[in-house]
């Protein structure tokens, strides 16, 4: 497991977590981005890709729903 790859994928996911204008849009886009990021991290780590994608989507939806448009990202 290469920590630099995991960090790069994590930063990519975080950079896109605030997409969307409404609360629902941010939750949905966060879930999609989190699922993709989780699947990549699961594949790099050699673990179950589906499980990592599910966990990533749940975390991404939570982070996306918790963000406010324009607060961190204009």
C-alpha positions as CSV (number, residue, x, y, z in Angstrom):
1,X,0.0,0.0,0.0
2,X,1.6,3.3,-1.2
3,X,0.6,6.2,1.1
4,X,1.3,8.8,-1.5
5,X,-1.3,7.2,-3.9
6,X,-3.8,7.1,-1.1
7,X,-3.2,10.7,-0.2
8,X,-3.4,11.8,-3.8
9,X,-6.8,10.0,-4.3
10,X,-8.1,11.4,-1.0
11,X,-7.1,15.0,-1.9
12,X,-8.8,14.6,-5.3
13,X,-12.0,13.4,-3.6
14,X,-11.9,16.3,-1.1
15,X,-11.3,18.9,-3.8
16,X,-14.6,17.9,-5.5
17,X,-16.7,17.3,-2.4
18,X,-18.4,20.7,-2.4
19,X,-20.0,20.4,-5.9
20,X,-23.7,21.4,-6.3
21,X,-25.9,24.3,-5.4
22,X,-28.4,22.7,-3.1
23,X,-28.1,20.5,-0.1
24,X,-29.4,17.5,-2.1
25,X,-27.1,18.0,-5.0
26,X,-24.1,18.2,-2.7
27,X,-25.1,15.0,-0.9
28,X,-25.5,13.1,-4.2
29,X,-22.3,14.4,-5.8
30,X,-20.5,13.8,-2.6
31,X,-21.8,10.2,-2.5
32,X,-20.7,9.6,-6.1
33,X,-17.2,11.1,-5.5
34,X,-16.9,9.2,-2.3
35,X,-17.9,5.9,-3.9
36,X,-15.3,6.3,-6.6
37,X,-12.6,7.4,-4.2
38,X,-13.5,4.5,-1.9
39,X,-13.3,2.0,-4.7
40,X,-9.9,3.3,-5.8
41,X,-8.5,3.2,-2.3
42,X,-10.0,-0.3,-1.8
43,X,-8.3,-1.5,-5.0
44,X,-5.0,0.1,-4.0
45,X,-5.1,-1.4,-0.5
46,X,-6.1,-4.8,-1.8
47,X,-9.3,-5.0,0.2
48,X,-12.9,-5.5,-0.9
49,X,-13.7,-2.8,-3.5
50,X,-17.5,-2.9,-3.1
51,X,-17.3,-2.5,0.7
52,X,-14.8,0.4,0.3
53,X,-17.1,2.0,-2.3
54,X,-20.1,1.7,0.0
55,X,-18.2,3.3,3.0
56,X,-16.8,6.0,0.7
57,X,-20.3,6.9,-0.6
58,X,-21.7,7.2,2.9
59,X,-18.8,9.4,4.0
60,X,-19.0,11.4,0.8
61,X,-22.8,12.0,1.2
62,X,-22.3,13.1,4.7
63,X,-19.5,15.5,3.8
64,X,-21.4,16.8,0.8
65,X,-24.6,17.4,2.8
66,X,-22.6,19.1,5.6
67,X,-20.9,21.7,3.3
68,X,-22.5,25.0,2.5
69,X,-22.3,26.4,-1.0
70,X,-19.7,29.2,-1.2
71,X,-18.3,28.6,2.3
72,X,-15.1,26.9,1.3
73,X,-15.6,26.7,-2.5
74,X,-16.9,29.8,-4.4
